[in-house]
Amino acid sequence: MRRNRLMCMLAHNIVTTGKQYRLRITSLFDILIESNLEVYSMKKIGIINCFKKAQQCVGVYCFNSFSKKIDAFERYSDNDCEIIGFAHCNECCTSSIERIKERAQSLQKAGAETIHISSCIKVTCPNYNEFIKTLSQDFDIVEYTHAVPAKL
């Protein structure tokens, strides 16, 4: 975890100087260094799904796979992680690549380090490979979310 993230979390200590008390605010980073503790970091994940499929799908398969740590989310079975955002593409149009990059940047601002391209994009999208190529410049990319049900 980066120092600037840790600096946001503060621990309060009361320091006595004679009869006076003063509040000293110490960064959690410094406390961890002094205590020789390891820094804990939760993996933050974003999912990008298909705009067309989102008209019918509410993400049940994606979220079910995440909560059970199966399919594409099995890789996190030993780690704590959270989904911090669920965005969709811009449909199958010429601006799709640019729009998906903008949405990914919003996920990145929220802390996403990894983006899962939903299975509906993998199965139906002509821009799938271009999405992966573009997003992999800034993120760890997982190319699907769940096993594809028969009706997808």
C-alpha positions in Angstrom: 0.0 0.0 0.0 1.3 3.4 -0.8 2.4 5.8 1.9 0.0 8.5 0.7 -3.0 6.2 1.2 -1.8 5.3 4.7 -1.2 9.0 5.6 -4.9 9.4 5.3 -5.5 7.0 8.1 -4.4 8.5 11.4 -3.9 7.1 14.9 -4.2 9.4 17.9 -1.8 9.2 20.9 -1.9 11.3 24.0 1.6 12.5 25.0 2.2 13.7 28.6 4.7 16.5 29.1 4.7 17.3 32.8 1.2 18.2 33.8 0.1 19.1 30.3 -1.4 16.8 27.9 -1.2 17.2 24.1 -2.7 15.2 21.3 -0.2 13.9 18.9 -1.4 12.7 15.5 0.8 10.0 14.0 0.4 8.5 10.6 -0.5 4.8 10.6 2.4 4.3 8.3 4.8 5.4 11.0 3.1 3.2 13.6 3.4 0.2 11.3 7.1 0.9 10.7 7.7 1.3 14.5 5.8 -1.9 15.2 7.4 -3.8 12.3 4.0 -4.9 11.1 3.2 -5.7 7.5 0.9 -3.3 5.6 -2.4 -4.8 4.7 -3.9 -4.1 1.3 -7.3 -5.2 0.0 -7.4 -5.8 -3.8 -9.8 -3.4 -5.6 -11.6 -4.7 -8.7 -13.7 -3.0 -11.4 -15.9 -4.8 -13.8 -16.8 -3.5 -17.3 -19.9 -5.1 -18.9 -21.7 -4.8 -22.2 -24.1 -1.9 -22.6 -26.6 -4.0 -24.8 -26.6 -6.9 -22.3 -27.0 -4.5 -19.4 -30.5 -3.8 -20.7 -31.4 -7.4 -19.7 -28.7 -8.4 -17.2 -28.3 -7.0 -13.7 -24.9 -8.6 -13.1 -26.2 -11.6 -11.2 -23.7 -14.0 -12.7 -20.8 -11.6 -12.2 -21.6 -10.9 -8.6 -22.4 -14.5 -7.8 -19.0 -15.6 -9.1 -17.3 -12.9 -7.1 -19.1 -13.7 -3.8 -18.4 -17.4 -4.2 -14.9 -16.8 -5.5 -15.4 -19.1 -8.5 -14.7 -18.8 -12.2 -12.5 -15.7 -12.9 -12.7 -14.7 -9.2 -11.2 -18.0 -8.0 -7.8 -16.3 -8.1 -8.8 -14.2 -5.1 -9.8 -17.1 -2.9 -7.0 -16.5 -0.5 -7.1 -12.7 -0.6 -9.6 -10.1 0.5 -10.9 -8.1 -2.3 -13.8 -5.8 -3.2 -15.6 -4.7 -6.3 -15.5 -0.9 -6.3 -17.3 -0.3 -9.5 -19.4 -1.8 -12.3 -19.4 0.1 -15.6 -20.5 -0.6 -19.1 -19.1 0.1 -22.5 -20.6 2.6 -24.9 -22.4 0.1 -27.1 -20.8 -1.1 -30.3 -19.9 2.2 -31.9 -16.8 4.1 -33.0 -16.3 5.8 -29.6 -16.5 2.6 -27.6 -12.7 2.3 -27.1 -12.3 5.9 -25.9 -15.4 5.7 -23.6 -14.3 2.5 -22.0 -10.9 4.0 -21.3 -12.7 7.0 -19.6 -14.8 4.7 -17.5 -11.7 2.7 -16.5 -10.0 5.9 -15.4 -13.0 6.6 -13.1 -12.5 3.1 -11.7 -8.8 3.8 -11.3 -9.5 7.0 -9.4 -11.7 4.9 -7.0 -8.8 2.6 -6.4 -9.2 -0.2 -9.0 -6.0 -2.1 -9.8 -7.6 -4.9 -11.8 -10.4 -4.8 -14.3 -12.5 -7.8 -15.2 -14.0 -7.7 -18.7 -17.4 -9.3 -18.3 -18.2 -12.6 -20.0 -21.0 -10.9 -22.0 -18.3 -8.7 -23.7 -16.1 -11.6 -24.3 -18.9 -13.5 -26.0 -20.6 -10.8 -28.0 -18.4 -7.8 -28.5 -16.4 -7.0 -31.7 -14.2 -4.7 -29.7 -13.2 -7.2 -27.0 -9.6 -7.6 -28.1 -9.2 -3.9 -28.5 -10.6 -3.3 -25.0 -8.0 -5.7 -23.5 -5.2 -4.1 -25.5 -6.2 -0.6 -24.4 -6.9 -1.3 -20.8 -3.9 -3.5 -20.2 -1.7 -0.5 -20.5 -2.9 0.7 -17.1 -4.5 -2.3 -15.4 -4.2 -5.9 -14.7 -6.9 -7.4 -17.0 -8.9 -10.5 -16.4 -10.6 -11.4 -19.6 -13.9 -12.7 -18.2 -16.0 -12.9 -15.1 -18.0 -16.1 -15.0 -18.8 -19.3 -17.0 -21.1 -18.5 -19.8 -24.7 -19.6 -19.1 -26.6 -21.2 -22.1 -28.8 -18.2 -22.6 -26.1 -15.5 -22.7 
